[in-house]
Amino acid sequence: MKQTFDLDTMLFNLLKGSPEVVSEISGDVYSLGERPDDSQDEDIVVNSIDLTQEYLPQLGTSNVNIHVSDMEVQIKKKKQKKANRKRLKAISTIVLKTLKAAKFDGLAMVVTNQTVLNEPSLSQHYVNIRIDWIIH
């Protein structure tokens, strides 16, 4: 039986091992809890939120979060911080391509959702990509 640690490691290795992903971001790829608290870099954080343990197939859910610092813009003569949607989209496109091309023996990985969320305390936004797993 797999554990959430295994899913995190697989996603981490997939993204960290992709030259296309690594060259696109200014920061690094991390597992949950390892990203520096004050990072202003373009970082990717992977984590798994659940995985059944008592039956097969195992069903699970993981997240890939792409963090990008907000950019300063002027709206009606007032400077404001807003999502850098261009960078969020560029990085997301490469990450999604990498995820969708991945093949894991005995596992089905399906990208199910994507959304953009605000992290105002860090002046950042992040793309949350949700992945469902079916493990035989």
C-alpha positions in Angstrom: 0.0 0.0 0.0 1.2 3.5 -0.8 1.3 6.4 1.6 0.9 10.1 1.0 4.6 10.4 1.5 5.1 8.2 -1.6 2.8 10.3 -3.7 4.6 13.5 -2.6 7.9 11.9 -3.5 6.7 10.8 -7.0 5.3 14.3 -7.8 8.5 16.0 -6.4 10.8 13.8 -8.5 8.7 14.2 -11.6 8.7 18.0 -11.4 12.3 18.4 -10.1 13.5 16.0 -12.8 11.9 18.0 -15.6 14.4 20.4 -17.1 11.6 22.3 -18.7 9.9 22.9 -15.3 13.1 23.7 -13.4 14.4 26.2 -16.1 11.0 28.0 -16.1 10.9 28.9 -12.4 13.1 31.3 -10.5 12.9 29.2 -7.3 12.7 25.5 -6.6 10.4 22.5 -6.1 9.5 21.6 -2.6 7.4 19.1 -0.6 4.9 20.6 1.9 6.6 22.4 4.8 10.0 22.7 3.1 9.5 26.0 1.2 11.2 28.9 2.9 8.7 31.0 4.8 9.8 34.2 3.2 10.4 33.0 -0.3 9.6 35.5 -3.0 10.8 33.1 -5.7 8.6 31.3 -8.2 8.3 28.0 -6.3 6.4 24.8 -6.7 5.1 22.9 -3.6 3.6 19.4 -3.7 1.5 17.8 -1.1 -1.0 15.0 -0.7 -4.2 15.5 1.3 -5.6 12.0 1.5 -5.1 8.4 0.5 -7.3 5.5 1.4 -5.5 2.7 3.3 -7.8 -0.2 3.8 -8.8 -1.4 0.3 -7.7 -1.5 -3.3 -7.8 0.4 -5.4 -6.4 3.1 -3.2 -7.9 6.6 -3.9 -6.0 9.7 -3.2 -5.7 13.4 -3.8 -2.6 15.6 -4.2 -2.0 19.3 -4.9 0.7 21.0 -6.9 0.9 24.7 -5.9 2.8 27.2 -8.1 3.7 30.3 -6.2 4.5 33.6 -8.0 5.0 37.0 -6.3 2.5 39.7 -7.1 3.5 42.5 -9.4 3.0 46.2 -8.7 0.6 48.0 -11.0 -0.8 51.4 -11.0 -4.6 51.7 -11.2 -6.2 55.1 -11.1 -2.9 56.7 -9.9 -2.6 54.2 -7.0 0.1 51.5 -6.8 -1.3 48.1 -6.0 -0.2 44.5 -5.9 -2.0 42.2 -8.3 -1.5 38.6 -9.5 1.2 38.1 -12.1 -1.2 36.1 -14.3 1.3 36.0 -17.2 3.9 34.1 -15.1 1.2 32.0 -13.4 -0.1 30.8 -16.8 3.4 30.3 -18.3 4.5 28.1 -15.4 1.2 26.3 -15.2 1.2 25.4 -18.9 4.6 23.6 -18.5 3.6 21.9 -15.2 0.3 20.7 -16.6 2.1 19.3 -19.7 4.6 17.5 -17.5 1.9 16.1 -15.3 -0.3 14.9 -18.1 2.6 13.2 -19.9 3.7 11.3 -16.7 3.3 7.5 -16.6 3.5 5.6 -13.3 3.3 1.8 -13.3 0.1 0.6 -11.5 -1.1 4.1 -10.9 -3.6 6.4 -12.7 -3.1 10.1 -12.1 -5.8 12.5 -13.3 -5.6 16.3 -13.2 -9.0 17.2 -12.0 -9.0 21.0 -11.1 -7.1 24.2 -11.4 -7.7 27.5 -9.7 -5.8 30.6 -8.7 -5.7 31.6 -5.0 -4.4 34.7 -3.2 -1.8 34.6 -0.4 -2.1 38.2 0.7 0.3 37.9 3.7 3.1 37.1 1.2 1.9 39.4 -1.7 1.7 36.3 -3.8 -0.8 34.3 -5.7 -0.6 30.6 -6.5 -2.1 28.2 -8.9 -3.5 25.1 -7.2 -3.6 22.0 -9.5 -5.6 19.2 -8.0 -4.7 15.6 -8.9 -6.7 12.4 -8.2 -5.0 9.1 -7.9 -6.2 5.5 -8.5 -3.6 3.0 -7.3 -4.0 -0.7 -8.1 
